Amino acid sequence: MRMSDIPFGTTDWSTVEPEYFPGEQGQATWRTRRFGPADNPIRVRMVEYSPGYVSDHWCEKGHILLCLEGELETTLADGRVMLLRAGMSYQVADNAEPHRSRSPNGARLFIVD
């Protein structure tokens, strides 16, 4: 990831308009900012998964993800399951390992991709 054309700034996440995405079960709420050049921006998100959330797709996008609250279970395409608790993170490259998320009790995440 190359970071360029980003002046210093702050974000009050409570003022960023939420977007809602239904999962196979539950809902994901995203508050998204994009930084850098328009042809290759860095997406930064504050994401909340409702209790019982199950993703409706396998994701192949790379992320750096920090679990702020709750717990997140991430299943990899090879069957491994990773559990993140508050204060834990994961990182994965684009097209490296398809993954799918679920959060039985809900979670709040900070994601850069």
LINGIMO-V808977 format. One record per pair of residues at least 24 apart in sequence whose C-alpha atoms are under 7 Angstrom apart, sorted by the first residue. I is the first residue (numbers start at 1). J is the second residue. D is the distance in whole Angstrom. If there is no record, write none. Layout:
i->I j->J d->D
i->I j->J d->D
This chain:
i->3 j->36 d->7
i->4 j->36 d->6
i->5 j->36 d->5
i->5 j->37 d->6
i->6 j->35 d->6
i->6 j->36 d->5
i->23 j->53 d->6
i->23 j->54 d->6
i->23 j->55 d->5
i->23 j->56 d->5
i->24 j->54 d->5
i->24 j->55 d->6
i->24 j->56 d->4
i->25 j->52 d->6
i->25 j->53 d->5
i->25 j->54 d->5
i->26 j->50 d->6
i->26 j->51 d->7
i->26 j->52 d->6
i->26 j->53 d->4
i->26 j->54 d->6
i->27 j->53 d->6
i->42 j->113 d->6
i->43 j->112 d->6
i->43 j->113 d->5
i->44 j->111 d->6
i->44 j->112 d->5
i->44 j->113 d->7
i->45 j->110 d->6
i->45 j->111 d->5
i->45 j->112 d->6
i->46 j->109 d->6
i->46 j->110 d->5
i->46 j->111 d->6
i->47 j->108 d->6
i->47 j->109 d->5
i->47 j->110 d->6
i->48 j->107 d->6
i->48 j->108 d->4
i->48 j->109 d->6
i->49 j->103 d->7
i->49 j->106 d->5
i->49 j->107 d->5
i->49 j->108 d->6
i->50 j->106 d->5
i->50 j->107 d->7
i->51 j->103 d->6
i->51 j->104 d->5
i->51 j->105 d->4
i->51 j->106 d->4
i->52 j->103 d->6
i->52 j->104 d->4
i->52 j->105 d->6
i->52 j->106 d->7
i->53 j->102 d->5
i->53 j->103 d->5
i->53 j->104 d->6
i->53 j->106 d->7
i->54 j->101 d->6
i->54 j->102 d->4
i->54 j->103 d->7
i->55 j->100 d->6
i->55 j->101 d->5
i->55 j->102 d->6
i->57 j->100 d->7
i->58 j->98 d->6
i->58 j->99 d->5
i->58 j->100 d->5
i->59 j->98 d->5
i->59 j->99 d->5
i->59 j->100 d->6
i->60 j->94 d->6
i->60 j->95 d->5
i->60 j->96 d->7
i->60 j->97 d->7
i->60 j->98 d->5
i->60 j->99 d->7
i->61 j->94 d->5
i->61 j->95 d->6
i->62 j->92 d->5
i->62 j->93 d->4
i->62 j->94 d->4
i->62 j->95 d->7
i->62 j->113 d->6
i->63 j->91 d->6
i->63 j->92 d->6
i->63 j->93 d->7
i->63 j->111 d->7
i->63 j->112 d->6
i->63 j->113 d->5
i->64 j->90 d->6
i->64 j->91 d->4
i->64 j->92 d->7
i->64 j->111 d->6
i->64 j->112 d->5
i->64 j->113 d->6
i->65 j->89 d->5
i->65 j->90 d->5
i->65 j->91 d->6
i->65 j->109 d->7
i->65 j->110 d->6
i->65 j->111 d->4
i->65 j->112 d->7
i->66 j->90 d->7
i->66 j->109 d->6
i->66 j->110 d->5
i->66 j->111 d->6
i->67 j->108 d->6
i->67 j->109 d->5
i->67 j->110 d->7
i->68 j->108 d->5
i->68 j->109 d->5
i->68 j->110 d->7
i->69 j->107 d->5
i->69 j->108 d->5
i->70 j->105 d->7
i->70 j->106 d->6
i->70 j->107 d->4
i->70 j->108 d->7
i->71 j->103 d->6
i->71 j->105 d->7
i->71 j->106 d->7
i->71 j->107 d->5
i->72 j->101 d->7
i->72 j->102 d->6
i->72 j->103 d->5
i->72 j->107 d->6
i->73 j->101 d->6
i->73 j->102 d->5
i->73 j->103 d->6
i->74 j->99 d->6
i->74 j->100 d->6
i->74 j->101 d->5
i->74 j->102 d->6
i->75 j->99 d->6
i->75 j->100 d->5
i->75 j->101 d->6
i->76 j->100 d->7
